[in-house]
């Protein structure tokens, strides 16, 4: 895991961000963040989701992720410190031109973005991600893609957590030069499944499947560094 962190530091050094030395990094844990964006949507939704996912990955997969959830703004240079960034919400999303360019640079430099539609995000996030990658479109990933089997096997793709419109869950990706740089979970609400059980009273089996899928995404993001 420490080699992954060092490698990520080397990659983002190309975009002039200064990292602490690898010796210091080796003593600290990896950090992931929630994305703060403009437009009025509730980017801050699902307060307990990332801490619970981190705890699951550290316990079940022996990852070394800092237990605290960080928040990073889409246009901030600090985004390059995180190999995995999670985006959620229910409403409007707006990226400025500078935001879009910063997010593009981050993803092309080895970063990974997970977008989780918390119901109502779809039309806005598709519009704004076109600013980031005007040349790309979201494509539905096949069930044999590595994100569905890297640690836990999901032979039918995404697990269904919450009903929303009763549609089948779908996993979309933005693929740059053969690399999945952004994964978009739609009509499932993985983040709700990561929340404390008392928030939605979801069955424990459903919560575990959601956490396992999240663990796959983190494992994939760290693997491609």
Backbone as CSV, one residue per row, in Angstrom:
resi,resn,N_x,N_y,N_z,CA_x,CA_y,CA_z,C_x,C_y,C_z
1,UNK,0.829,-1.204,0.000,0.000,0.000,0.000,0.866,1.257,0.000
2,UNK,1.968,1.245,0.784,2.826,2.411,0.829,3.450,2.708,-0.527
3,UNK,3.780,1.648,-1.293,4.335,1.859,-2.631,3.317,2.558,-3.519
4,UNK,2.018,2.241,-3.311,0.979,2.898,-4.093,0.944,4.380,-3.785
5,UNK,1.062,4.718,-2.511,1.029,6.119,-2.120,2.205,6.869,-2.705
6,UNK,3.392,6.264,-2.642,4.582,6.899,-3.192,4.421,7.112,-4.684
7,UNK,3.888,6.069,-5.372,3.713,6.188,-6.811,2.741,7.300,-7.149
8,UNK,1.657,7.403,-6.373,0.693,8.476,-6.616,1.360,9.829,-6.420
9,UNK,2.218,9.936,-5.405,2.935,11.178,-5.168,3.812,11.564,-6.346
10,UNK,4.446,10.561,-6.968,5.277,10.839,-8.129,4.449,11.322,-9.309
11,UNK,3.289,10.682,-9.479,2.416,11.067,-10.593,1.989,12.516,-10.459
12,UNK,1.469,12.872,-9.297,0.928,14.219,-9.161,2.031,15.257,-9.047
13,UNK,3.273,14.808,-8.814,4.377,15.751,-8.880,4.500,16.355,-10.260
14,UNK,4.019,15.648,-11.260,4.050,16.140,-12.626,3.186,17.366,-12.808
15,UNK,2.220,17.538,-11.922,1.350,18.711,-12.019,1.728,19.726,-10.953
16,UNK,2.987,19.695,-10.532,3.621,20.693,-9.681,3.120,20.728,-8.252
17,UNK,2.389,19.725,-7.825,1.983,19.677,-6.435,3.111,19.050,-5.628
18,UNK,3.453,19.639,-4.505,4.561,19.150,-3.698,4.037,18.216,-2.620
19,UNK,4.606,17.015,-2.556,4.224,16.037,-1.543,5.300,15.935,-0.481
20,UNK,4.931,15.456,0.656,5.903,15.145,1.680,6.708,13.936,1.247
21,UNK,7.875,13.749,1.825,8.781,12.674,1.411,8.177,11.315,1.615
22,UNK,8.678,10.345,0.853,8.118,9.001,0.912,8.339,8.361,2.276
23,UNK,9.422,8.717,2.962,9.668,8.127,4.275,8.588,8.536,5.260
24,UNK,8.179,9.812,5.199,7.104,10.285,6.071,5.787,9.651,5.679
25,UNK,5.553,9.553,4.365,4.313,8.963,3.882,4.186,7.516,4.343
26,UNK,5.303,6.815,4.402,5.262,5.405,4.769,4.732,5.205,6.185
27,UNK,4.822,6.269,7.004,4.378,6.158,8.383,2.928,6.622,8.549
28,UNK,2.344,7.164,7.518,0.984,7.680,7.622,0.044,6.847,6.773
29,UNK,-1.251,6.982,7.038,-2.232,6.199,6.294,-2.747,6.976,5.097
30,UNK,-3.259,6.229,4.145,-3.870,6.804,2.966,-5.129,7.558,3.354
31,UNK,-5.469,8.613,2.602,-6.669,9.372,2.900,-7.560,9.438,1.670
32,UNK,-8.868,9.422,1.892,-9.836,9.611,0.818,-10.737,10.779,1.191
33,UNK,-11.475,11.305,0.222,-12.229,12.533,0.479,-13.593,12.534,-0.200
34,UNK,-14.463,13.351,0.352,-15.763,13.646,-0.261,-15.623,14.949,-1.042
35,UNK,-16.245,15.008,-2.216,-16.114,16.156,-3.107,-17.150,17.233,-2.774
36,UNK,-16.659,18.452,-2.558,-17.523,19.616,-2.347,-17.617,20.385,-3.656
37,UNK,-18.836,20.577,-4.132,-19.059,21.235,-5.423,-20.084,22.351,-5.287
38,UNK,-20.161,23.209,-6.300,-21.103,24.311,-6.313,-22.426,23.940,-6.951
39,UNK,-23.369,24.870,-6.911,-24.657,24.673,-7.556,-25.823,24.510,-6.612
40,UNK,-25.549,24.320,-5.326,-26.621,24.218,-4.341,-27.001,22.817,-3.945
41,UNK,-26.472,21.797,-4.632,-26.784,20.423,-4.265,-26.130,20.030,-2.946
42,UNK,-26.704,19.015,-2.303,-26.212,18.626,-0.971,-25.040,17.647,-1.088
43,UNK,-23.891,18.214,-1.438,-22.666,17.432,-1.568,-22.289,16.733,-0.266
44,UNK,-22.796,17.246,0.835,-22.444,16.777,2.182,-23.322,15.621,2.650
45,UNK,-24.185,15.090,1.806,-25.117,14.029,2.200,-24.379,12.784,2.694
46,UNK,-25.116,11.947,3.420,-24.601,10.655,3.904,-23.387,10.839,4.832
47,UNK,-23.649,11.392,5.980,-22.591,11.770,6.922,-21.745,10.596,7.384
48,UNK,-22.362,9.419,7.543,-21.611,8.288,8.101,-21.108,7.310,7.049
49,UNK,-21.379,7.588,5.777,-21.092,6.587,4.745,-19.599,6.332,4.552
50,UNK,-18.810,7.368,4.290,-17.387,7.140,4.063,-16.653,6.623,5.298
51,UNK,-16.914,7.165,6.484,-16.258,6.576,7.666,-16.564,5.085,7.827
52,UNK,-17.795,4.678,7.540,-18.138,3.257,7.650,-17.448,2.420,6.572
53,UNK,-17.354,2.965,5.361,-16.657,2.244,4.292,-15.178,2.100,4.633
54,UNK,-14.587,3.154,5.154,-13.179,3.094,5.555,-12.976,2.023,6.621
55,UNK,-13.841,2.025,7.611,-13.734,1.039,8.690,-13.855,-0.377,8.141
56,UNK,-14.787,-0.589,7.218,-14.973,-1.906,6.616,-13.708,-2.343,5.878
57,UNK,-13.152,-1.447,5.074,-11.967,-1.801,4.286,-10.753,-2.056,5.171
58,UNK,-10.614,-1.259,6.207,-9.481,-1.464,7.113,-9.604,-2.774,7.886
59,UNK,-10.844,-3.147,8.244,-11.070,-4.368,9.016,-11.037,-5.610,8.145
60,UNK,-11.771,-5.563,7.033,-11.935,-6.754,6.204,-10.785,-6.970,5.215
61,UNK,-10.211,-5.894,4.716,-9.178,-6.015,3.680,-7.808,-5.534,4.153
62,UNK,-7.721,-5.178,5.418,-6.445,-4.747,6.011,-5.832,-3.570,5.263
63,UNK,-6.694,-2.682,4.781,-6.193,-1.454,4.169,-5.708,-0.509,5.271
64,UNK,-4.977,0.500,4.853,-4.426,1.458,5.801,-4.948,2.852,5.461
65,UNK,-6.266,3.022,5.603,-6.916,4.281,5.257,-7.179,5.069,6.533
66,UNK,-6.855,6.344,6.517,-7.132,7.198,7.662,-8.624,7.162,7.965
67,UNK,-9.018,6.950,9.230,-10.440,6.798,9.549,-11.266,8.064,9.378
68,UNK,-10.613,9.219,9.299,-11.349,10.476,9.155,-11.668,10.748,7.692
69,UNK,-12.904,11.192,7.437,-13.291,11.596,6.084,-12.856,13.035,5.842
70,UNK,-12.119,13.267,4.783,-11.751,14.622,4.390,-12.774,15.168,3.400
71,UNK,-12.808,16.480,3.283,-13.641,17.161,2.292,-12.715,17.990,1.416
72,UNK,-12.894,17.889,0.105,-12.052,18.643,-0.811,-12.924,19.311,-1.869
73,UNK,-12.624,20.564,-2.155,-13.362,21.292,-3.186,-12.861,20.891,-4.564
74,UNK,-13.789,20.856,-5.502,-13.463,20.335,-6.832,-12.376,21.153,-7.517
75,UNK,-12.298,22.431,-7.219,-11.302,23.277,-7.864,-10.022,23.449,-7.081
76,UNK,-9.883,22.740,-5.967,-8.727,22.920,-5.102,-7.549,22.062,-5.543
77,UNK,-6.330,22.593,-5.442,-5.156,21.753,-5.722,-4.993,20.626,-4.707
78,UNK,-5.655,20.733,-3.571,-5.574,19.689,-2.553,-6.147,18.356,-3.033
79,UNK,-6.958,18.387,-4.089,-7.576,17.159,-4.580,-6.521,16.135,-4.994
80,UNK,-5.341,16.617,-5.385,-4.293,15.713,-5.845,-3.689,14.881,-4.715
81,UNK,-4.069,15.189,-3.481,-3.567,14.411,-2.344,-4.377,13.144,-2.104
82,UNK,-5.469,12.967,-2.862,-6.377,11.851,-2.608,-6.475,10.945,-3.826
83,UNK,-6.100,9.681,-3.695,-6.229,8.763,-4.828,-7.673,8.373,-5.126
84,UNK,-8.581,8.629,-4.173,-9.998,8.275,-4.340,-10.839,9.415,-3.793
85,UNK,-11.753,9.926,-4.631,-12.672,10.989,-4.227,-14.097,10.527,-4.504
86,UNK,-14.964,10.739,-3.526,-16.359,10.299,-3.591,-17.274,11.509,-3.730
87,UNK,-18.228,11.417,-4.644,-19.174,12.502,-4.910,-20.592,11.979,-4.769
88,UNK,-21.436,12.718,-4.045,-22.818,12.301,-3.871,-23.724,13.528,-3.816
89,UNK,-25.012,13.310,-3.619,-25.967,14.411,-3.532,-27.268,14.092,-4.233
90,UNK,-28.221,15.027,-4.079,-29.551,14.841,-4.646,-29.898,15.869,-5.727
91,UNK,-29.149,16.959,-5.819,-29.618,18.058,-6.660,-28.582,18.632,-7.597
92,UNK,-28.644,19.934,-7.767,-27.865,20.625,-8.792,-26.363,20.552,-8.529
93,UNK,-25.641,20.484,-9.614,-24.176,20.498,-9.590,-23.706,21.511,-10.616
94,UNK,-22.751,22.355,-10.232,-22.168,23.303,-11.177,-20.655,23.299,-11.004
95,UNK,-19.957,23.033,-12.098,-18.502,23.164,-12.134,-18.162,24.417,-12.931
96,UNK,-17.319,25.271,-12.376,-16.776,26.355,-13.171,-15.775,25.775,-14.166
97,UNK,-15.344,26.604,-15.108,-14.336,26.133,-16.057,-13.064,25.709,-15.329
98,UNK,-12.699,26.470,-14.302,-11.501,26.132,-13.533,-11.694,24.823,-12.766
99,UNK,-12.898,24.622,-12.220,-13.212,23.362,-11.537,-13.040,22.185,-12.487
100,UNK,-13.651,22.331,-13.672,-13.621,21.234,-14.641,-12.192,20.907,-15.066
101,UNK,-11.382,21.936,-15.280,-10.002,21.698,-15.690,-9.205,21.043,-14.578
102,UNK,-9.448,21.459,-13.344,-8.731,20.878,-12.209,-9.102,19.406,-12.021
103,UNK,-10.405,19.108,-12.142,-10.844,17.727,-11.999,-10.302,16.862,-13.130
104,UNK,-10.266,17.402,-14.320,-9.701,16.661,-15.461,-8.215,16.348,-15.212
105,UNK,-7.476,17.362,-14.772,-6.054,17.146,-14.500,-5.858,16.076,-13.430
106,UNK,-6.700,16.122,-12.418,-6.617,15.136,-11.331,-6.842,13.720,-11.857
107,UNK,-7.878,13.537,-12.664,-8.211,12.211,-13.166,-7.166,11.707,-14.166
108,UNK,-6.626,12.598,-14.977,-5.606,12.186,-15.932,-4.267,11.916,-15.255
109,UNK,-4.109,12.418,-14.037,-2.858,12.231,-13.307,-2.867,10.999,-12.425
110,UNK,-3.946,10.214,-12.480,-4.000,8.982,-11.709,-5.081,8.936,-10.655
111,UNK,-5.834,10.023,-10.493,-6.915,10.035,-9.512,-8.119,9.239,-9.974
112,UNK,-9.033,8.992,-9.036,-10.231,8.208,-9.328,-11.427,8.878,-8.657
113,UNK,-12.514,9.045,-9.408,-13.734,9.661,-8.900,-14.868,8.649,-8.898
114,UNK,-15.506,8.480,-7.747,-16.731,7.693,-7.661,-17.888,8.643,-7.462
115,UNK,-18.830,8.634,-8.396,-20.054,9.424,-8.291,-21.180,8.481,-7.913
116,UNK,-21.892,8.813,-6.848,-23.006,7.979,-6.394,-24.277,8.819,-6.418
117,UNK,-25.201,8.471,-7.305,-26.460,9.203,-7.406,-27.326,8.910,-6.186
118,UNK,-27.483,9.932,-5.373,-28.285,9.801,-4.155,-29.750,10.117,-4.433
119,UNK,-30.126,10.028,-5.697,-31.456,10.270,-6.249,-31.652,11.754,-6.568
120,UNK,-31.621,12.060,-7.861,-31.806,13.427,-8.314,-30.539,14.072,-8.841
121,UNK,-29.449,13.335,-8.847,-28.159,13.884,-9.279,-27.906,13.689,-10.771
122,UNK,-28.573,12.736,-11.380,-28.203,12.234,-12.706,-28.083,13.320,-13.769
123,UNK,-29.127,14.091,-13.992,-29.099,15.048,-15.097,-28.022,16.105,-14.909
124,UNK,-27.739,16.442,-13.663,-26.772,17.492,-13.391,-25.333,16.989,-13.510
125,UNK,-25.094,15.816,-13.003,-23.717,15.320,-13.030,-23.303,14.929,-14.447
126,UNK,-24.234,14.432,-15.233,-23.900,14.122,-16.629,-23.540,15.404,-17.387
127,UNK,-24.297,16.458,-17.143,-24.024,17.742,-17.804,-22.653,18.278,-17.410
128,UNK,-22.346,18.245,-16.117,-21.102,18.838,-15.643,-19.879,18.002,-15.986
129,UNK,-20.025,16.680,-16.006,-18.880,15.855,-16.379,-18.523,16.010,-17.855
130,UNK,-19.462,16.493,-18.660,-19.152,16.810,-20.055,-18.197,17.994,-20.151
131,UNK,-18.217,18.862,-19.140,-17.235,19.953,-19.103,-15.838,19.398,-18.821
132,UNK,-15.791,18.338,-18.043,-14.517,17.734,-17.664,-13.945,16.917,-18.813
133,UNK,-14.794,16.109,-19.438,-14.387,15.268,-20.563,-15.391,15.436,-21.706
134,UNK,-15.294,16.524,-22.463,-16.237,16.712,-23.574,-16.146,15.624,-24.630
135,UNK,-15.002,14.951,-24.692,-14.792,13.924,-25.713,-15.257,12.550,-25.271
136,UNK,-15.676,12.412,-24.005,-16.091,11.113,-23.487,-17.560,11.116,-23.095
137,UNK,-18.154,9.938,-23.108,-19.510,9.735,-22.607,-19.491,8.558,-21.639
138,UNK,-20.416,8.575,-20.686,-20.535,7.450,-19.775,-20.973,6.211,-20.541
139,UNK,-20.294,5.115,-20.276,-20.669,3.836,-20.871,-20.979,2.859,-19.745
140,UNK,-21.991,2.019,-19.955,-22.307,1.029,-18.929,-21.252,-0.064,-18.950
141,UNK,-20.717,-0.380,-17.783,-19.658,-1.379,-17.700,-20.240,-2.789,-17.701
142,UNK,-19.595,-3.716,-18.387,-20.064,-5.105,-18.387,-19.861,-5.734,-17.007
143,UNK,-20.645,-6.762,-16.717,-20.589,-7.386,-15.393,-19.275,-8.118,-15.127
144,UNK,-18.506,-8.362,-16.179,-17.215,-9.010,-15.958,-16.084,-8.005,-15.771
145,UNK,-16.428,-6.722,-15.669,-15.394,-5.716,-15.423,-14.777,-5.945,-14.052
146,UNK,-13.533,-5.544,-13.917,-12.783,-5.814,-12.696,-13.405,-5.182,-11.444
147,UNK,-14.115,-4.072,-11.607,-14.710,-3.435,-10.421,-15.743,-4.339,-9.756
148,UNK,-16.266,-5.313,-10.494,-17.276,-6.219,-9.935,-16.691,-7.535,-9.429
149,UNK,-15.358,-7.629,-9.429,-14.797,-8.924,-9.014,-13.393,-8.808,-8.406
150,UNK,-12.883,-7.600,-8.231,-11.507,-7.445,-7.784,-11.287,-8.000,-6.379
151,UNK,-12.254,-7.859,-5.482,-12.190,-8.438,-4.134,-13.435,-9.283,-3.839
152,UNK,-14.589,-8.733,-4.149,-15.860,-9.422,-3.941,-16.550,-9.552,-5.289
153,UNK,-17.141,-10.704,-5.538,-17.707,-10.988,-6.856,-19.189,-10.610,-6.889
154,UNK,-19.527,-9.777,-7.877,-20.909,-9.386,-8.132,-21.252,-9.792,-9.563
155,UNK,-21.714,-11.038,-9.756,-21.921,-11.553,-11.111,-22.999,-10.813,-11.898
156,UNK,-23.873,-10.090,-11.192,-24.923,-9.325,-11.877,-24.721,-7.825,-11.705
157,UNK,-23.503,-7.426,-11.439,-23.212,-6.002,-11.325,-23.614,-5.426,-9.984
158,UNK,-23.933,-4.152,-9.982,-24.236,-3.419,-8.757,-25.357,-4.055,-7.941
159,UNK,-25.194,-4.099,-6.623,-26.321,-4.507,-5.778,-27.337,-3.375,-5.685
160,UNK,-28.596,-3.733,-5.515,-29.658,-2.738,-5.378,-29.842,-2.420,-3.903
161,UNK,-29.633,-1.159,-3.523,-29.763,-0.759,-2.124,-31.126,-0.132,-1.868
162,UNK,-31.425,0.976,-2.560,-32.727,1.630,-2.392,-33.462,1.689,-3.724
163,UNK,-34.780,1.689,-3.650,-35.607,1.490,-4.839,-35.588,2.666,-5.812
164,UNK,-35.678,3.892,-5.300,-35.779,5.058,-6.168,-36.949,4.882,-7.142
165,UNK,-36.668,4.781,-8.433,-37.741,4.612,-9.425,-38.013,3.151,-9.753
166,UNK,-37.431,2.242,-8.967,-37.653,0.823,-9.213,-36.882,0.266,-10.390
167,UNK,-35.945,1.046,-10.927,-35.151,0.587,-12.064,-34.011,-0.305,-11.602
168,UNK,-33.445,-1.036,-12.553,-32.275,-1.841,-12.261,-31.075,-0.927,-11.990
169,UNK,-30.229,-1.277,-11.027,-29.017,-0.479,-10.808,-28.085,-0.594,-12.000
170,UNK,-27.392,0.484,-12.285,-26.467,0.507,-13.412,-25.159,1.160,-12.994
171,UNK,-24.063,0.610,-13.483,-22.744,1.160,-13.228,-22.136,1.683,-14.512
172,UNK,-21.858,2.971,-14.541,-21.308,3.617,-15.736,-19.868,4.039,-15.483
173,UNK,-19.131,4.181,-16.552,-17.756,4.624,-16.411,-17.347,5.618,-17.476
174,UNK,-16.375,6.446,-17.128,-15.657,7.261,-18.095,-14.281,6.610,-18.251
175,UNK,-13.938,6.258,-19.466,-12.715,5.510,-19.724,-11.786,6.352,-20.582
176,UNK,-10.608,6.617,-20.041,-9.610,7.415,-20.733,-8.428,6.529,-21.087
177,UNK,-8.205,6.367,-22.383,-7.083,5.565,-22.873,-7.013,4.199,-22.185
178,UNK,-8.166,3.574,-22.076,-8.259,2.235,-21.518,-8.355,2.170,-20.011
179,UNK,-8.270,3.309,-19.326,-8.314,3.328,-17.864,-9.626,3.917,-17.379
180,UNK,-10.285,3.219,-16.465,-11.493,3.727,-15.841,-11.104,4.812,-14.851
181,UNK,-11.480,6.058,-15.148,-11.098,7.180,-14.290,-12.251,7.651,-13.407
182,UNK,-13.469,7.310,-13.808,-14.647,7.720,-13.051,-15.691,6.616,-13.120
183,UNK,-16.197,6.230,-11.960,-17.260,5.228,-11.893,-18.502,5.903,-11.337
184,UNK,-19.636,5.699,-12.008,-20.899,6.340,-11.639,-21.929,5.266,-11.318
185,UNK,-22.313,5.178,-10.053,-23.333,4.211,-9.627,-24.699,4.892,-9.635
186,UNK,-25.615,4.296,-10.386,-26.926,4.909,-10.654,-28.046,3.935,-10.279
187,UNK,-29.097,4.475,-9.676,-30.279,3.694,-9.289,-29.943,2.584,-8.288
188,UNK,-29.051,2.895,-7.373,-28.751,1.934,-6.311,-28.563,2.612,-4.967
189,UNK,-27.825,3.749,-4.947,-27.565,4.494,-3.711,-26.631,3.728,-2.781
190,UNK,-25.446,3.433,-3.283,-24.458,2.729,-2.473,-24.169,3.463,-1.167
191,UNK,-24.053,4.791,-1.245,-23.732,5.574,-0.062,-24.732,5.410,1.057
192,UNK,-26.011,5.266,0.711,-27.017,5.010,1.742,-26.770,3.657,2.407
193,UNK,-26.312,2.706,1.612,-26.018,1.392,2.164,-24.808,1.384,3.083
194,UNK,-23.933,2.384,2.928,-22.767,2.487,3.805,-23.089,3.176,5.124
195,UNK,-24.225,3.858,5.182,-24.578,4.631,6.383,-24.773,3.717,7.595
196,UNK,-24.762,4.330,8.793,-25.094,3.586,10.005,-26.425,2.875,9.827
197,UNK,-26.531,1.682,10.350,-27.751,0.887,10.175,-28.976,1.620,10.685
198,UNK,-28.818,2.440,11.705,-29.950,3.151,12.299,-30.511,4.252,11.411
199,UNK,-29.765,4.666,10.390,-30.222,5.769,9.531,-31.384,5.326,8.650
200,UNK,-31.250,4.180,7.992,-32.286,3.707,7.066,-32.877,2.357,7.464
201,UNK,-32.325,1.747,8.494,-32.801,0.429,8.940,-32.742,-0.614,7.821
202,UNK,-31.731,-0.508,6.973,-31.563,-1.499,5.914,-31.119,-2.833,6.518
203,UNK,-31.524,-3.943,5.904,-31.058,-5.252,6.380,-29.540,-5.328,6.348
204,UNK,-28.959,-6.023,7.305,-27.505,-6.097,7.402,-26.894,-6.732,6.165
205,UNK,-27.577,-7.691,5.564,-27.059,-8.318,4.344,-26.937,-7.296,3.217
206,UNK,-27.928,-6.394,3.108,-27.885,-5.365,2.071,-26.743,-4.388,2.337
207,UNK,-26.582,-4.001,3.594,-25.502,-3.086,3.957,-24.149,-3.708,3.627
208,UNK,-24.011,-4.978,3.920,-22.734,-5.639,3.660,-22.424,-5.690,2.165
209,UNK,-23.419,-5.951,1.352,-23.195,-5.962,-0.093,-22.778,-4.575,-0.590
210,UNK,-23.432,-3.545,-0.056,-23.066,-2.182,-0.448,-21.632,-1.872,-0.045
211,UNK,-21.246,-2.263,1.156,-19.881,-2.037,1.630,-18.869,-2.832,0.814
212,UNK,-19.222,-4.053,0.446,-18.325,-4.859,-0.380,-18.112,-4.224,-1.747
213,UNK,-19.185,-3.674,-2.329,-19.039,-3.014,-3.624,-18.176,-1.771,-3.485
214,UNK,-18.370,-1.028,-2.412,-17.513,0.128,-2.161,-16.062,-0.271,-1.989
215,UNK,-15.840,-1.385,-1.307,-14.483,-1.893,-1.130,-13.858,-2.266,-2.470
216,UNK,-14.650,-2.807,-3.383,-14.156,-3.091,-4.731,-13.690,-1.818,-5.427
217,UNK,-14.475,-0.758,-5.293,-14.120,0.501,-5.947,-12.819,1.067,-5.384
218,UNK,-12.681,1.032,-4.073,-11.438,1.503,-3.471,-10.257,0.633,-3.895
219,UNK,-10.457,-0.669,-3.900,-9.379,-1.582,-4.301,-8.964,-1.316,-5.744
220,UNK,-9.929,-1.084,-6.607,-9.626,-0.802,-8.005,-8.860,0.513,-8.135
221,UNK,-9.312,1.539,-7.427,-8.665,2.843,-7.495,-7.212,2.754,-7.042
222,UNK,-6.960,2.003,-5.978,-5.590,1.894,-5.480,-4.740,1.028,-6.404
223,UNK,-5.350,0.065,-7.056,-4.619,-0.826,-7.958,-4.094,-0.089,-9.172
224,UNK,-4.863,0.890,-9.689,-4.492,1.541,-10.953,-3.523,2.677,-10.774
225,UNK,-3.143,3.004,-9.530,-2.191,4.085,-9.308,-0.864,3.802,-9.999
